[in-house]
Amino acid sequence: MLTYFLIIFVVALALAPLGHFLPSKRQREVARMREYAAVHGLFVEYRDVPARAGGSVPSAVPKREVIYYGKRLPHRRGSAVETGAWVSAQEGWYCVGRRLPVPPQLRELPANIVAASVDQSSCGVYWMESEGEEGVEHIKQILEHWSEALSR
C-alpha cells in the first residue's frame, strides 16, 4: 500500500510543473474576447496610451493591462483622416495634443474605456478588457459607426 502511495506521490510531483502552463480563468476570458473581436472585424494590439503634450500619461490611466481594440479604416485617395487622441476623465473626454472636438461616438462608450484615438489607418479604443464579449460587441458597434463617419 505504501508503495502505491509513493508512486502516486512521485507521479504527482513530476506532473505539478505542467499545471503552470494551463491558462487561468482570466487568460481564457481574454482569449475569448480577442477572438470575438477578430471574428467580428476588429484587431487587437498593444499600443501606448495617448499622452499629453509633455509626454505624461494621465494618472488615472493604469500603465499595465491596457490594450487597443481598433477598426481598420478604408483607404481614401482624397483627403486624409485628421488624426487625434482623446482620454477619458471624470469630467468627460478631452483631447490630448492638438485641440480637436470630441467625436460624438466617444460619449456612447462605457466608462471603463481609458482612451480613444484615430490615425490614417484605424480608429479604436484603449481599455482593460473587463466587460466580456458583451463589452466587445458594444465597442465594435461604436467603432463601426465612428469608422463610417470618418469615411464620409
HELIX and SHEET records of a PDB file:
HELIX    1   1 LEU A    2  LEU A   15  1                                  14    
HELIX    2   2 ALA A   16  PHE A   21  5                                   6    
HELIX    3   3 LYS A   25  VAL A   39  1                                  15    
HELIX    4   4 PRO A  104  GLU A  108  5                                   5    
HELIX    5   5 GLY A  132  SER A  151  1                                  20    
SHEET    1   A 6 PHE A  43  GLU A  45  0                                        
SHEET    2   A 6 ILE A  67  ARG A  72 -1                                        
SHEET    3   A 6 SER A 122  TRP A 127 -1                                        
SHEET    4   A 6 ILE A 113  VAL A 118 -1                                        
SHEET    5   A 6 GLY A  84  ALA A  89 -1                                        
SHEET    6   A 6 GLY A  92  VAL A  96 -1                                        
END                                                                             
